[in-house]
Amino acid sequence: MKKFLAIMLALVMLLTLAACGGNKDNNGGETPSGNDVEQTTDAPKVTGLATGEWENNEGSFAVALVGAELFDDEDGAKAIRVYIDFTNKESSYTTSFADEKDEVTLTQNGEELDDTYAVYGEDVAEVDNYKKNIRPGVTIRCAYEYALKAETGKVGFELTAKRQDAPVITYEFDLASLPGAPKEAFVAKEIAAPDFNNGWPESGQIAHYYTGKGMHDFTIKNAEFVDGTRDTKLIRVFFEFTNNTEDATDLFDAIDLRIFQDGIQLLEGQSAQLCETDLAFSNDVEPGQTVTVSNVYILTSDSPVEVEANDIWNDTGVAKQFKVQ
């Protein structure tokens, strides 16, 4: 009887402990609220045909091979496109750019396949994503395209990373039964209230990006929303820039400028209506001269847009948010 009571008491204690832990997150802390949920750096769990993670001097990352399909490249030849989800597990923004962190290699009959491209206007949106910077905890889908040596047979896949003794992912495709493109389109996780800039002001001085010499005066002024070519929606951001160095320079070379939405860097677009200040964005600014310039970027959602200019020499910068209208 005593043994039975002891067992029952132990079960009650376990249930009590489980109830107390119900308000904890997986890291053992209290469940976050408000912006804490949006700014978490906990990377999502990756799933796919094959997955892998690694750490090196560049940071901590995870990848998942999530699809592959055939397509006709710009030469009209059969080619293979593979899809990879890349996750930034670092505490700062990063890019999946192959030359810096990882390299994707495909082989057929022992020969390495060459890069190729789809016909202009017929490519998938993910094909340039590997160049984009992404925030901590954010995942982006990238597409890589290769020309085939033959239209049948096996194709080997390998993803390697710097300072790793073995490949992060290896896989073999059968061209007769490729898994196809991912069944669900990639949608970036919404960050409704982003706050990654540590309270940076909208105006300040920033050292020249390449030399660190001279402190340029830089202001993020305002923005407008315009239509782009090919049915895209754009944001045009206006900047004021003063060249405080002894040499002529343009804003593109002088300032490390990045625009994010939902934690993913936006690509430059082309407006259906040209603006004079857009044309001045890449023009040289003489020493001591102040100019107002603008540039347009392709929107990917209705979430707020974060504009930031980083001073990599002094670990500071300027930033401003715009609500999409």
N, C-alpha and C positions, 0 to 999 in steps of 0.2 A: 504493500500500500504506500509506504514512504517513497519507494522508488517511482511509483506511478505519479505521486504528487510532485516529486522533484522534476520529472520529465515535463509535466504540465507547466510548472513554474518556469522552466527554461524556455518553453515555447512562447509563453506570454512575454518574457523578457525580449526574445528575438523579434516578436511582432512589434513591441514598443519601440525598439531601436530602429526597425525598418520605417515606422511611421515618422520618427524624428528625422530620419535622413531623407524624407520625401521632398523637402524644400531645398536640398543641396543640388549643385550641378555636378557634372562628372569629374570636376577638378577638386571637389571637396569644399568649395566655397559656397556662399549664399547665392541663390539664383539671381543673376543680374537683372536690372530693370532700366527702362529708358534707353539712353544712348549706349549704355554698356552692352546691350544685346547687339547693337549694330557694329560696335567697334571691336568685337571679340577677335582674337587672332587664332582661335582654335580652328584648324583647317577641317573642312568636311571630309568624311570618310570616302576614299576613292573606290570605285567599282568599275569593272570592265572586263574585256577579254584577258588582259594581263595588267598587273599593277606593280608599282615599285616606289620606293622612297630612298632619299639619300641626303647626306650632309657633306659639305665641303667648305672651302674658304669663301665661296660665294653665298652660302646660306643653307637653308633647309627646305626641301621641296618634295612633292609627291606627284606622280604621273599615273595615268590610266589610259591604256589603249582601248578605244571605245568603238571603233568601226573602220571599215575599209570598203571601197567601191571602185569599179572601173569607170573611166570617162574618156572622151576623145580630147586630146590635147590640141594646142594651137597648130600643130602640123597635121592634124587629122589622124594621128596614130593612137592606138590604145595605150592608156596609162592607168596607174593606180593612185588613188588618193586615200591616205590614212588619217584618222582623226585621233587626237590625243588630248585629254584633259590635263592641264598643268595647274598645280595648286601651290601658291606661295605660303609656306609655313614660317616665314621670317617675321620679324617685328617691324620691318620697313618695306617700302615698295620695291619691286624687282621686275625683271622681264624674263621670259622664257627663251630669249634670243639664243639660238643654237651655238653661236660662236663663243658665248660667254659661260653657258652653264651645261647644256646637254647637246647631244648630236644624234640625229635619227639617220640610220643607214638601212637601205633595203638592198637585197642581193637576189639574183636569179641565175641559176646554173653557175654559181661561184663568182659571178661578176657583179660589181657594185652598180646600182642603177643611178642614172643622172636625174637631176631636178628637171621638171618641165612645168608648163603652165597651161591652163585652159584658155579657150578663146576669150578675148577681151569681152567683158560684159556677161559672160556665162559662168564665171567662177563663183565659188561659194564664199560666203562672208568670212568664214574662219581662216581663209588662206593667209591673211596678213596679221593674224592675231599674235603670232609668236613674237612680233616686234613690240607689242604693247606692254607698258608697265602695268602692274596690278598691285593693289594694296595687300596688306597682311590678311591672311585667311581667305583670300579670294581665289576662285578657280576660273580659268579661262579655257575655252576649247580652241585648239589649233589644228590646222589641216596642212599636210605635207603632200606634195605631188611628185611622182616619179614616172619617167618613161620606161616602158617595159621592153625587155629584149625579145620576148615571145609572148603570145597571147594565151598560152596554156602552161600548166606546170605549177611549180611551187615558188613562192617568194618568201625569203627570210627577212624578218624584221628584227632590228636591234637598236635599243636606245642606250647610249653610254653617257657617262657624266665625268667631269673632271675629278681627278684624285680618287677614283673608284677602281678597285682591282678587277671587278667583274661587271658585265653589263647590268644596268638597272632592270631592263626588260628584254626578253627574247621571245619571239613568236614566229610561227610559220603559217603563211596563208596558202590556200589552194585556190587558184584563180577560177576554178570551176564552181566554187561554193563560197564566195566571199560573204562576210556577215552583212555588208551593206553599210550605208551611212547610219549614224545613231538614230534609233527610232524616235527619240524625243529631241526636238530642237533645243539647242543650248540657250538658256535664259539666265543672265546674271542675277544673282541674289540681290534683291532691292536693299539699298542702304538709304532709308528715308531721311535720316538726320545725320549725315556724315560730319565727323569732327576729327580730322587727322592732322590738322595744321598747328596744334598747340597754341592757338590764339594769335597767330601771325597777323600783323597789321595789313591794311590794304595798300600801304605805301611805305617805301623805305629805300635804303641803299644796299646794293648787291654788288659783290666783287665780280669782275669779268670772269666768265666761265672757264676759259682756257688758260689765262695767265694768273688770275687772282690779283692782278694789279688794277688799281683804280676802282672807285666805288661809284657805280652808275646809280643815278636816281631813277626809281622805277615805281609806277603806280598802275594798279589794275582799276580802270575807271568804271565802265558800265558795259552793258551787253544788250543785244537785241536778237530776236529770233526771226530767221528768214528761210525761204525755200531754197533748196539746192537743186542741182541737176540730178536726173534719174530718180525723182520723187523722194529725195532725202530732206530731212528737216535739220536745219543748222542753227548753231549759236554763233553770233559774231561778237567777239570780245574786243574792247578797245583798251589800249594801253598808252601811257605817257612815258617816254624814255629820254633820259639825258645822258649823253656820252661824256663821261668825266675822265676818259683816258686821253693819251696823246696821239692816238691813231684813230682813223676812221673805222667804224665797225657797224654792223647791222644788228638788230635785236635778236635775230635767230642765232648768231654766233656769240653774242654777249651774255645772254640770259638763258638759264636752264628752265624753260617754260613747259609746264605740263597741265593738261586739262583732264579731269577724271569725272566719270559718272558710274555710280554703283561699283566704285573701286577699280574700274578698268579705264585705262587711258583712251581718250577719244582721238580719232584720226582727223587730219585736216580734210576739209571738203572744198567744194567749189560752188559758189553762190550763183543763182540764176541772175542776180543783179549785182554787177561789179560795184565796188566801193573804192574810192580813191585811196582811202587809208589802208585797204587790203594790199594794194599795189606797193605801198611804202614799207610794208612789213619786212621785206628783205633788202631794202635799199640801204646803202651806206649812210651813216650819220657822222657828220664831222665832229671833231673834238669841241666840246662846249655847246653843241647844238641840242635843242629839245624838240622832239617830234611826237605827234599823236599817230599811232598806227593801230591796225586791227587785223584779226585773222579769224577764219571761220572753221568750225569743227562739226563733225557729223554726230548728231544726237542718237542715242541708242535706246532711250527710255524717257519717262516723264520725271525721273528722279532729279534732285538738285545737282547742279554742275559745280565742281570745285576747280577753281583756277589757282595755280600756284607757281611761283618763281623761286627756285631754290638757290641759296648761296652756299655752294658746296665747300667753300673755303672757310666759312665762319659758322656753319651748322645753323643757319637761320634762313629767313625768307619772307615773302609777302604772299598773302592768299585772300581770296574772296569767293563767296558762294553766290550762285544765281538760281532762283527757282524757275523751272521751265514753264512757259506760258503757252 
